Amino acid sequence: MTGVRGKTGVPLAELLGARPGVEVRGGSSDPSTVRLAGVHPTAFSWDEPSGWAAATEGVDAVYVVRPDRADAPELIGALLAGVPPRARVVLLSERDPDHTGPDGWAPRAERAVRDGGRIWTILRPSWFMQVFTDPRFYRDSIVDTGQFSFPGGGATVAWIDARDIAAVAERALLDVGHAGQVYELSGPESLSLPRTAELLSAAAGRPVTHREVTIVEAVAGMTGFERDLSALTFERVRAGRFADVTGTVERVTGRPARTLRAFLADVGPVVWTP
Ligand SMILES: NC(=O)c1ccc[n+]([C@@H]2O[C@H](COP(=O)([O-])OP(=O)(O)OC[C@H]3O[C@@H](n4cnc5c(N)ncnc54)[C@H](OP(=O)(O)O)[C@@H]3O)[C@@H](O)[C@H]2O)c1
């Protein structure tokens, strides 16, 4: 696995680590921080291709968390060229990657997997519910200001629990029948931003409001590729590209995708305790 510390990486590592007979290498550029039962912390950095061969030697399957950087298509292609030919590859991509046309960055990252000569499955999830609990996203502003600023433009978002993405990834990595599939993944309901804030308020036990901002405001402080990618992502939110409820989680895993209410109940108010 690449990205074992990330939002889908942790729950996927937990699922795989609990499977008897499955040996999991949890790739991170900071492997000393990886402490997950049944998972071998493994040095893996997109910046150090010299370490990839050791990380992927002999693997049967690879989970690729797309790195959000300009050279991701080339990096993914180079990584896959070195993994065993029989290995299954599951890529974490995103909804509506073709927004900027077939030669955009996101479709090129997917093409690196489709053309990589391995058995592949591509996951295209909506926005993750975990953005509300991740301090690198909205958790801290919810705690500090009781607000989250999001340029939704009146669109709804079918938030998905990263644990459901992980459950689909687990199937695609371990089971047959997922080769050449592109899975459009969403949560079970499409929520307006004000409704999302209501659910957050109830879960956090204090008022949380959605603040509508412009895309320029939302990407303030970001630079370069990160800024461009984030602005594009918010444009797609506004265009309703994250609104569809797809039902794919249930189709693949046999159980319904979790609601935002259920996710927030599992997390508990302690996450937003100052
Ligand atoms: N977030 C969303 O709502 C969303 C929605 C759709 C698609 N996606 C796509 O999914 C991919 C992964 O996004 P993500 O939001 O899941 O990424 P993430 O949680 O930030 O994880 C990505 C990597 O960031 C590194 N990282 C650095 N500091 C960290 C910290 N304090 N805690 C945890 N990880 C840390 C980790 O790699 P190291 O261990 O190597 O440092 C981790 O694997 C991206 O391509 C993104 O565009 C995201």
The ligand as an SDF file (V2000), in Angstrom:
LIG
                    3D

 48 52  0  0  0  0  0  0  0  0999 V2000
   -9.8750   14.1900    0.5340 N   0  0  0  0  0  0  0  0  0  0  0  0
  -10.9030   14.0050   -0.2950 C   0  0  0  0  0  0  0  0  0  0  0  0
  -12.0530   14.3620    0.0190 O   0  0  0  0  0  0  0  0  0  0  0  0
  -10.6830   13.3550   -1.6420 C   0  0  0  0  0  0  0  0  0  0  0  0
  -11.7820   13.1110   -2.4700 C   0  0  0  0  0  0  0  0  0  0  0  0
  -11.5830   12.4530   -3.6910 C   0  0  0  0  0  0  0  0  0  0  0  0
  -10.3180   12.0870   -4.0900 C   0  0  0  0  0  0  0  0  0  0  0  0
   -9.2550   12.3580   -3.2750 N   0  0  0  0  0  0  0  0  0  0  0  0
   -7.9130   11.9830   -3.7220 C   0  0  0  0  0  0  0  0  0  0  0  0
   -7.4450   10.9240   -2.9110 O   0  0  0  0  0  0  0  0  0  0  0  0
   -6.0210   11.0350   -2.7940 C   0  0  0  0  0  0  0  0  0  0  0  0
   -5.6240   11.0340   -1.3330 C   0  0  0  0  0  0  0  0  0  0  0  0
   -6.2100   12.1380   -0.6830 O   0  0  0  0  0  0  0  0  0  0  0  0
   -6.3850   12.1670    0.9050 P   0  0  0  0  0  0  0  0  0  0  0  0
   -7.1190   13.4280    1.2450 O   0  0  0  0  0  0  0  0  0  0  0  0
   -6.9160   10.8600    1.3730 O   0  0  0  0  0  0  0  0  0  0  0  0
   -4.8900   12.2900    1.3710 O   0  0  0  0  0  0  0  0  0  0  0  0
   -4.2650   12.2480    2.8250 P   0  0  0  0  0  0  0  0  0  0  0  0
   -5.2000   11.7770    3.8820 O   0  0  0  0  0  0  0  0  0  0  0  0
   -3.6810   13.6080    3.0190 O   0  0  0  0  0  0  0  0  0  0  0  0
   -3.1220   11.1880    2.6490 O   0  0  0  0  0  0  0  0  0  0  0  0
   -2.1470   11.3310    1.6490 C   0  0  0  0  0  0  0  0  0  0  0  0
   -0.7600   11.2250    2.2490 C   0  0  0  0  0  0  0  0  0  0  0  0
   -0.4090   12.4040    2.9320 O   0  0  0  0  0  0  0  0  0  0  0  0
    0.7210   12.1060    3.7680 C   0  0  0  0  0  0  0  0  0  0  0  0
    0.6490   12.7910    5.0460 N   0  0  0  0  0  0  0  0  0  0  0  0
    1.3890   13.8590    5.3380 C   0  0  0  0  0  0  0  0  0  0  0  0
    1.1300   14.2940    6.5690 N   0  0  0  0  0  0  0  0  0  0  0  0
    0.1870   13.4770    7.0870 C   0  0  0  0  0  0  0  0  0  0  0  0
   -0.5070   13.4130    8.3200 C   0  0  0  0  0  0  0  0  0  0  0  0
   -0.3010   14.3040    9.2990 N   0  0  0  0  0  0  0  0  0  0  0  0
   -1.4380   12.4510    8.5010 N   0  0  0  0  0  0  0  0  0  0  0  0
   -1.6920   11.5690    7.5310 C   0  0  0  0  0  0  0  0  0  0  0  0
   -1.0580   11.5730    6.3480 N   0  0  0  0  0  0  0  0  0  0  0  0
   -0.1210   12.5250    6.1190 C   0  0  0  0  0  0  0  0  0  0  0  0
    0.7280   10.6000    3.9300 C   0  0  0  0  0  0  0  0  0  0  0  0
    1.8410   10.0990    3.1890 O   0  0  0  0  0  0  0  0  0  0  0  0
    3.2370    9.8300    3.9220 P   0  0  0  0  0  0  0  0  0  0  0  0
    2.9630    8.8310    5.0080 O   0  0  0  0  0  0  0  0  0  0  0  0
    4.1200    9.3050    2.8520 O   0  0  0  0  0  0  0  0  0  0  0  0
    3.6850   11.1630    4.4660 O   0  0  0  0  0  0  0  0  0  0  0  0
   -0.5820   10.1870    3.3040 C   0  0  0  0  0  0  0  0  0  0  0  0
   -0.5490    8.9220    2.7430 O   0  0  0  0  0  0  0  0  0  0  0  0
   -5.6140   12.3000   -3.5330 C   0  0  0  0  0  0  0  0  0  0  0  0
   -5.2190   12.0020   -4.8410 O   0  0  0  0  0  0  0  0  0  0  0  0
   -6.9100   13.0920   -3.5590 C   0  0  0  0  0  0  0  0  0  0  0  0
   -6.9810   14.0040   -4.6350 O   0  0  0  0  0  0  0  0  0  0  0  0
   -9.4020   12.9780   -2.0560 C   0  0  0  0  0  0  0  0  0  0  0  0
  1  2  1  0
  2  3  2  0
  2  4  1  0
  4  5  1  0
  4 48  2  0
  5  6  2  0
  6  7  1  0
  7  8  2  0
  8  9  1  0
  8 48  1  0
  9 10  1  0
  9 46  1  0
 10 11  1  0
 11 12  1  0
 11 44  1  0
 12 13  1  0
 13 14  1  0
 14 15  2  0
 14 16  1  0
 14 17  1  0
 17 18  1  0
 18 19  2  0
 18 20  1  0
 18 21  1  0
 21 22  1  0
 22 23  1  0
 23 24  1  0
 23 42  1  0
 24 25  1  0
 25 26  1  0
 25 36  1  0
 26 27  1  0
 26 35  1  0
 27 28  2  0
 28 29  1  0
 29 30  1  0
 29 35  2  0
 30 31  1  0
 30 32  2  0
 32 33  1  0
 33 34  2  0
 34 35  1  0
 36 37  1  0
 36 42  1  0
 37 38  1  0
 38 39  2  0
 38 40  1  0
 38 41  1  0
 42 43  1  0
 44 45  1  0
 44 46  1  0
 46 47  1  0
M  CHG  2   8   1  16  -1
M  END
$$$$
